[in-house]
Amino acid sequence: MFDIGFSELALISIIGLVVLGPERLPKAARTVGYWVGRARSTFNHLRNELEREALNQDMRERMEKQMREMGLDEDSIREARDSLLSPDEVARARRRPETLDQPDNQDNGQTPEAEKKPNE
């Protein structure tokens, strides 16, 4: 980030020692180090968030481009989703494909065995 060599660092230390004195210099160095660390952490977090958002935006643009190439739009996808069977309807269709449009026997309280046995 900053290109500070040993000579510049030594000069800053000597000036700090003269200005602050030997009692306050360690506390000032700790405070400066703390705030520099916080600034780096915030900068890195912000950079990661921006990179992640750029990646998400790129993926979203690619997906929209592919959908346009396939001739799909949000309305057609919504219509297709609405035309799908519910999980209950799929389960009923797997049990008895011929009775897909009929209500399930469990809805009226009868069991399949009760239908097969004649009432006595």
N, C-alpha and C positions, 0 to 999 in steps of 0.2 A: 504494500500500500504506500507507505512512505519509505523513501530510500535514505535512511539515517545510518551513517557509519559510526564507528567507534569514537572518532574525534568529535563529531557533533554531539553525541550522547555524553561524552566527558565534559564538554563545554556547558551543556545544559545542567549537568549535575553540579558543576562548580558554581554556576550562577545561582542555582537553587539553594546551595549551601550558604552562599554569601547573603542572599536576600532573606531566606526563611530562618536560617540558623540551624544548628545541629539538633535542637529539640523538636522543632516543627517539621523538619524535612521528611522523616520517615512517615509521619501521618499524612502529609501532603502527597507523598509518592503512592501510598496505599489508596488514597482517595482518587488520584488521577488514574491509577491502574484499574480500580473498580469501574470508573466511568468509561474508560477506554474499552474494557471488556464488555460492558453493557452495550456500548455503541456497536461493537463488532457483532455481538449476538443479535442485536436488532437488525443490523444490516444483512447478516446472513439469513435470518428468518424472512425478511422482506424479499431478498433475492430468490430464495427457495419458493416462496409463494408466487412470485411473478413467473418463475420458470414453470411451475405446475399449472398456473392459469393459462400460460401460452400453449403448453402441451394440450390441455383440455380444449382450448379454442381450435387448435389445429386438428385434433381428432373430430371435433364437432363439424368443422368445415368439410373434412374428408367424408364423413358419414352423410352429410347433406348432399354432397356432390354425387356420391354413389346412389343415393336414393333418387336424385333427379335423373341419373343415367338409366335407372331401372324403371323410371316413370312412376315412382311412388311419391305421394305427398302425405301430410299428416292426416288429412280427411280420409283418404283411402285406407290408411293403416287403422284409423279409429273404426271405420266401418267393418274392416276385416276382424278386428278384435271383438266388436260387438256381435258379430255373426258366429263367433266360436261358441261351442257348448260349454256350459258350466261344468265344474268337476262332478256334481251330482248327476248331470245328464250323461256325462262320459261313463261314469260307473254303471248307470242303468243300461247304457248301450252295450257295454261289455258283458253284462250278465245275460241280457236277453235282447239281441239285436232286433228281433221282430217287434218288440214292444217299446220302441223308442218314443213314440208319440203318446203312448198311454201313460197315465199316472202310475207311480210306483205303488205296489201293494201296501207298503209300510205307511203310506199317507192315509189310508182309510182304516188302519189298525189291523188288517188281516195279514197273516203270514202265508207264504207260498204253500205250506203244508195244509193250511185250512182251506185253501181253494181246491186242492186235489181231493180232499176227503169230503164225501157227501155228509150233510148234516143229518143226524139221526133223531 
